[in-house]
Amino acid sequence: MESLPDVAAMRAYADELRDMFRQIQDASLELHAKAREVQVTEKSRDGLVSVTVGARGELVRLDLDPRIYRRPDARHLADTITETTRRAVARARERVTEIFEPVIPRAEFEAHLDGDLEAAMNRLADRMEGRT
C-alpha cells in the first residue's frame, strides 16, 4: 500500500512555491530585460566563422572571413557554421539560465527550456512527496 504524501511537507513545498513565485514576480521585469539582452558570439576553431545568437538562440549575425574562399569546401563551411552556432546557442542558454537561477531552480528552468513537461511535473511530484 502506497503511503500518502506528508501533508506538512506538501504545505511547506506550497509555501516555498508561493515564495518563489513572489520573487519571480518582483524580479521578473528586470530578469526578463537582462535575458532579452543576452547575445553570445562564438568563433569557429579555425577563426574563420563568427556567429552571434540572441537569448533564444536566434541567429543575430554571421561573419565569414574572406580566407574561407581559399579552400572552397561547402560541406566543411556548412559544418563549421552549424557547430559554431550550436556552441553559441549553448552559451546563450547557459547565460539565460544563470540570470533566472536566483529565482527558479536550475533543473526546473532547464526542463522548461527543453519543453520537457513530464520532467518538470516529476520534479514537482518528487518535491511534494518529500523525495528531494
N, C-alpha and C positions, 0 to 999 in steps of 0.2 A: 504494500500500500504506500503510495507516494505521500510524503508529508506536505502539509500546507505551508506556503511561504510565511516566514516570520513577519507578523503584522508590524511590529516595531521597526524591523529592517525596511519594510516597504514604505512606512511613513518617513523614515529617515532619508530614504532614497528620493521620495517625493519632495521632501524639503530641500534636498540637495539639487534636484532638477529645477525647482522653483527659484532657488538662489542663482543657479547657473543661467536661467532664462532672464532674470533681472540684470545680471552682469552683462549678458549679451545685449539686452535692450539698452542699457546705459552706455555701453561702449560701441554699439553697432554702427552708428554713423561714422565714427572715427575709424573703426576697423575696416568698414567697407571702403571708405575713401582710401585708406592705406593699401588695401588689397587691390583696388582698381588701378592704382598707380604702379603696381608691380610690372616691371619689364626686365627680362633677362636676355643677355646676349651671350652666345656661345660661339667660339671659333672652332672650325674643324681641326683635327690633329695636324694636318699639313698647313693650316693657317690660311688656306685659300678661300674658305667659305665662312661667312659670318651670318648668323641667324639671330634675330631678335623676336621674342614672343612676349605676349601680354599675359596677364594673370590667368586667363582661361586657356592658355596655350595657343592662342590665335597668332598667326604669323603677322608681325608688325613690319619687319624689314628683312630683306635678304640681300647680302652683298657678296659679289663674286670677284675675286682678284683676277685681273686680266691674264695672269700667268696660267690660269686653268686652260686657256686655249693652246698652250704649248703641247698639251697632251690631250687631244680630243677623244675622250672616252666617256660617252654619255652615261653609260651604266655606272661607272665609277663616280661620276659627278652626282648622279641622282642618289646613289647610296650614301655619299658623303653628306649631301643636303639632308637626307632623311635621318641619318644617325646624329648629325649636329642638332637638328630640330628636336629630336627625342630627348637629347641631353638638356637642351634649353627648357623644354616643357617640364621635365622632371625637376629642374631647379626652380622654375616658377611655381610649380605646385608646392614644393618644399617651403618656399618663402611665404606663400599664402597660408599654408598650414601653420607656420610659425607665428604669423600675425594673429590668427584666431586661437592658438593654443592656450593663451591665458584664460579664455572663457569656454572653450569647447575642447574636451579631451581629444588628444591626437587620434586615437583609434576610431572614435565616433566621427570625427571630421573626415578622416581618410575614407571611411566606409561611405559617407555622404558623397565625397568627390567621386568615388568609384561607382556610385549609383547602386551600391550593394545593400538594399533594404533588408534582406534576410540577415546579414551580418549585424547591422545596426539593431534590429529587433532582438536578435540573440543576445547581444551585449546588454540591452535593456532588461531582458528577462533574467539574465545571469545576475545583474546588479540588484534587481528587485528581490531575487531569491537568495541574496547574500553569498553568491558564488564567486564574487570578485573582491 
